[in-house]
Amino acid sequence: MLTIAVYPGSFDPITFGHLDIAERAAKLFDELHILVVHNPAKSPRFSSEERVELVRASLSEVGIESKKITVDTLDSGLLVNYCRMVGATALVKGFRTSVDLDYELPMAQVNRDLADVETCFIPADPIHGHISSTLVKQVADLEGSVQKYVPEVVARALASSSANRKAKG
């Protein structure tokens, strides 16, 4: 029996921390779907399509085998409906601190109630535990180097995005 998991996130942008979780999760499951989701509480810097392309390019850039990884989007609807559609029995969530767990646990319980989908929590590697997409965007906007936190393809996209934002405002 194939074990299929979904790793959802806004990935705006994807960081080395996200990629580490994806690589480790891919070792645990036969298939891993990295799912770029819309979070109504956030205003994304990049479109869903741009984030999918950045995820794919980042996987390639860092050498993560992609035969068992699919990258997709979910712009509306319930995450568990996507899980049902692809036959996933597990969700993968990375966490940095107990604050992340406190936020994720109720959602994990609801996802289990709705679709019998279990959530597997993977702790961040301490090397990446301080990295967040929000912080990376702030550093890029202030013209700081983000090379330690994101693949080169993401750093270039952030630099372009930051320059465009400055030109507009």
C-alpha positions as CSV (number, residue, x, y, z in Angstrom):
1,M,0.0,0.0,0.0
2,L,1.3,3.4,-1.0
3,T,1.6,6.0,1.8
4,I,0.9,9.4,0.5
5,A,1.4,12.6,2.5
6,V,0.6,16.3,1.8
7,Y,3.0,19.0,3.0
8,P,0.9,22.2,2.9
9,G,2.1,25.8,3.3
10,S,2.0,29.2,1.9
11,F,5.7,28.9,1.0
12,D,5.9,32.7,0.4
13,P,8.7,32.2,-0.2
14,I,10.1,28.7,0.4
15,T,13.1,28.6,2.7
16,F,15.8,26.1,3.5
17,G,13.8,25.2,6.6
18,H,10.8,24.2,4.4
19,L,13.1,22.3,2.0
20,D,14.6,20.4,4.9
21,I,11.2,19.3,6.1
22,A,10.2,18.3,2.6
23,E,13.4,16.2,2.1
24,R,12.9,14.5,5.5
25,A,9.2,13.8,4.8
26,A,10.0,12.4,1.4
27,K,12.0,9.7,3.1
28,L,9.0,8.7,5.3
29,F,6.3,8.4,2.5
30,D,6.0,6.8,-0.9
31,E,4.6,10.1,-2.3
32,L,4.8,13.6,-1.0
33,H,2.6,16.4,-2.3
34,I,4.0,19.9,-1.5
35,L,0.9,22.0,-1.6
36,V,1.0,25.7,-2.0
37,V,-2.1,26.9,-0.2
38,H,-3.9,30.2,0.1
39,N,-4.0,31.5,3.6
40,P,-6.7,34.2,3.9
41,A,-4.9,35.7,6.9
42,K,-1.8,36.5,4.7
43,S,-1.2,38.8,1.7
44,P,1.2,36.8,-0.4
45,R,4.2,38.4,-2.0
46,F,4.2,35.9,-4.9
47,S,1.2,34.4,-6.8
48,S,0.3,30.8,-6.3
49,E,1.9,30.0,-9.7
50,E,5.1,31.9,-8.9
51,R,5.3,30.0,-5.6
52,V,4.9,26.6,-7.3
53,E,7.6,27.5,-9.7
54,L,9.9,28.7,-6.9
55,V,9.3,25.5,-5.0
56,R,10.1,23.4,-8.1
57,A,13.2,25.4,-8.9
58,S,14.3,25.3,-5.3
59,L,14.0,21.5,-5.1
60,S,16.1,21.2,-8.2
61,E,18.7,23.8,-7.0
62,V,19.3,22.0,-3.7
63,G,19.3,18.5,-5.3
64,I,16.2,17.1,-3.6
65,E,15.0,14.1,-5.7
66,S,11.7,14.9,-7.1
67,K,10.5,11.5,-8.5
68,K,8.3,11.0,-5.5
69,I,7.5,14.7,-4.9
70,T,4.6,16.5,-6.6
71,V,4.1,20.3,-6.3
72,D,0.6,21.6,-6.6
73,T,-1.7,24.4,-5.4
74,L,-4.9,24.7,-3.5
75,D,-6.4,28.2,-3.8
76,S,-9.7,27.4,-2.2
77,G,-11.6,24.7,-0.3
78,L,-10.6,22.4,2.5
79,L,-7.2,20.8,2.7
80,V,-8.7,17.4,3.5
81,N,-10.6,17.4,0.2
82,Y,-7.3,17.7,-1.6
83,C,-6.0,14.8,0.6
84,R,-9.0,12.7,-0.4
85,M,-8.5,13.5,-4.0
86,V,-4.9,12.3,-4.0
87,G,-5.4,9.5,-1.6
88,A,-3.3,11.0,1.2
89,T,-3.6,9.6,4.7
90,A,-1.2,12.1,6.3
91,L,-0.3,15.7,6.5
92,V,3.2,16.9,7.2
93,K,3.8,20.0,9.3
94,G,7.1,21.4,10.3
95,F,7.4,23.2,13.6
96,R,10.1,25.5,15.1
97,T,8.7,26.1,18.6
98,S,5.9,25.2,20.9
99,V,4.1,28.2,19.5
100,D,3.9,26.5,16.1
101,L,2.5,23.4,17.8
102,D,-0.1,25.3,19.7
103,Y,-1.3,26.8,16.4
104,E,-1.2,23.6,14.4
105,L,-2.7,21.1,16.9
106,P,-6.3,22.2,16.7
107,M,-6.1,22.1,12.9
108,A,-4.6,18.6,13.1
109,Q,-7.5,17.5,15.3
110,V,-10.1,19.0,12.9
111,N,-8.4,17.4,9.9
112,R,-8.5,14.0,11.6
113,D,-12.2,14.5,12.5
114,L,-13.2,15.6,9.0
115,A,-11.3,13.0,6.9
116,D,-9.3,10.6,9.2
117,V,-6.1,12.3,8.0
118,E,-3.3,12.1,10.5
119,T,-0.8,15.0,11.0
120,C,2.9,14.2,11.3
121,F,4.9,16.9,13.0
122,I,8.5,17.2,12.1
123,P,10.7,19.4,14.2
124,A,12.8,22.0,12.4
125,D,16.5,21.3,12.2
126,P,18.0,23.8,14.8
127,I,20.1,25.3,12.0
128,H,16.9,26.5,10.3
129,G,14.7,27.0,13.4
130,H,14.9,30.8,13.3
131,I,14.0,31.2,9.7
132,S,10.5,32.3,8.7
133,S,9.3,33.5,5.3
134,T,8.1,36.7,6.9
135,L,11.5,37.5,8.3
136,V,13.2,36.6,5.0
137,K,10.9,39.0,3.2
138,Q,11.7,41.8,5.7
139,V,15.4,41.3,5.3
140,A,15.1,41.3,1.5
141,D,13.0,44.5,1.6
142,L,15.7,46.2,3.6
143,E,18.3,45.1,1.1
144,G,19.9,42.6,3.4
145,S,21.4,39.3,2.2
146,V,19.0,36.3,2.4
147,Q,21.5,33.8,0.9
148,K,21.8,31.8,4.1
149,Y,18.0,31.3,4.3
150,V,16.8,30.6,0.8
151,P,18.0,29.1,-2.5
152,E,19.5,31.4,-5.1
153,V,16.4,31.3,-7.3
154,V,14.3,32.6,-4.4
155,A,16.9,35.2,-3.4
156,R,16.7,36.6,-7.0
157,A,12.9,36.6,-7.0
158,L,12.9,38.4,-3.7
159,A,15.4,41.0,-4.9
160,S,13.3,41.6,-8.0
161,S,10.1,41.8,-5.9
162,S,11.6,44.2,-3.4
163,A,12.9,46.4,-6.1
164,N,9.4,46.5,-7.7
165,R,7.8,47.3,-4.4
166,K,10.2,50.2,-3.8
167,A,9.6,51.6,-7.3
168,K,5.9,51.6,-6.7
169,G,5.8,53.1,-3.3
